[in-house]
Every structure is written in C-alpha cells, then in structure tokens.
Amino acid sequence: MTENKPGITRHEQLVNDGWFRRFIYDEPRLTEAKELYESMGLEVRLEPVIPDDLEDGCDSCITAAPERYKVIYTRPR
C-alpha cells in the first residue's frame, strides 16, 4: 500500500508509484469504468476526491458532495 510522505501530495506519490490519474466519477459510471479498465488488464485504484485538487469551472457538484465521487487511477499489472 502507498503511504503518504511528508511534503508530497497524495497524487504525486501515486504518480511516483506508477499510477495514472484517469477520471473523477460517481455511480453508476464509477463501477462501469473500473470494470472496463480491469477488463483491459489494468490495475485500478479508487481514491477519495480532494476538493483542493479540482480544476476551476467543473467542481461545484463535487465540492457539494465529495464523498459521492472517486478518482480513478490505473497502472499496468
């Protein structure tokens, strides 16, 4: 399991460990995307959304209910 290191964001640590950030989804698309990536032979990791990491312009839904959403990361097996 990846642990947070001081001075490094969670996203930076995941990227350092070979993960690629893909999308932010909620259900039912979250499960569909996870299954699709797994069917392609990729390892999938779901991470909580950190509102400070969101880009401007498309964050009002997510900041209103961040617990509904997950960030999908993938990497080759």
C-alpha positions as CSV (number, residue, x, y, z in Angstrom):
1,M,0.0,0.0,0.0
2,T,1.2,3.5,-0.8
3,E,1.8,5.7,2.2
4,N,1.9,9.5,2.2
5,K,5.4,11.0,2.5
6,P,5.9,14.4,4.1
7,G,6.0,17.3,1.5
8,I,4.5,15.2,-1.3
9,T,0.8,15.3,-2.2
10,R,-1.2,12.0,-2.4
11,H,-1.4,12.5,-6.2
12,E,2.3,13.0,-6.6
13,Q,3.0,9.9,-4.5
14,L,0.7,7.8,-6.6
15,V,2.3,9.0,-9.8
16,N,5.7,8.2,-8.4
17,D,4.4,4.7,-7.8
18,G,3.4,4.3,-11.4
19,W,-0.3,5.2,-11.2
20,F,-2.0,7.3,-13.9
21,R,-4.9,9.6,-12.9
22,R,-7.8,8.9,-15.3
23,F,-11.2,10.5,-14.2
24,I,-13.4,11.5,-11.4
25,Y,-16.7,9.6,-11.4
26,D,-19.7,8.7,-9.2
27,E,-22.0,5.8,-9.6
28,P,-23.0,4.1,-11.8
29,R,-20.2,5.2,-14.1
30,L,-17.6,4.6,-11.4
31,T,-18.2,0.9,-11.4
32,E,-18.5,0.7,-15.2
33,A,-15.2,2.5,-15.7
34,K,-13.5,0.3,-13.0
35,E,-14.7,-2.9,-14.7
36,L,-13.6,-1.6,-18.1
37,Y,-10.1,-0.8,-17.0
38,E,-9.8,-4.1,-15.3
39,S,-11.0,-5.9,-18.4
40,M,-8.2,-4.2,-20.2
41,G,-5.7,-5.8,-17.8
42,L,-5.0,-2.7,-15.8
43,E,-4.7,-2.5,-12.0
44,V,-7.3,0.0,-10.7
45,R,-7.2,2.2,-7.6
46,L,-10.1,4.4,-6.3
47,E,-9.1,7.4,-4.3
48,P,-11.2,10.0,-2.5
49,V,-11.5,13.3,-4.2
50,I,-9.5,16.2,-2.6
51,P,-11.5,19.3,-3.4
52,D,-8.3,21.5,-3.5
53,D,-7.1,19.3,-6.4
54,L,-10.1,20.1,-8.6
55,E,-9.8,22.4,-11.7
56,D,-11.9,25.6,-11.8
57,G,-15.1,25.5,-13.7
58,C,-16.3,22.0,-13.1
59,D,-16.2,21.5,-9.4
60,S,-19.5,22.6,-7.9
61,C,-21.1,19.2,-7.9
62,I,-18.1,17.5,-6.5
63,T,-17.4,20.1,-3.7
64,A,-21.1,19.8,-2.7
65,A,-20.9,16.1,-2.1
66,P,-17.2,14.9,-2.4
67,E,-18.0,11.6,-0.7
68,R,-20.0,10.5,-3.8
69,Y,-17.0,10.8,-6.1
70,K,-13.8,8.8,-6.5
71,V,-10.7,9.5,-8.6
72,I,-9.8,6.5,-10.8
73,Y,-6.1,5.7,-11.1
74,T,-4.7,2.9,-13.2
75,R,-1.4,1.2,-13.9
76,P,-0.2,-1.8,-15.8
77,R,-0.2,-5.1,-13.8
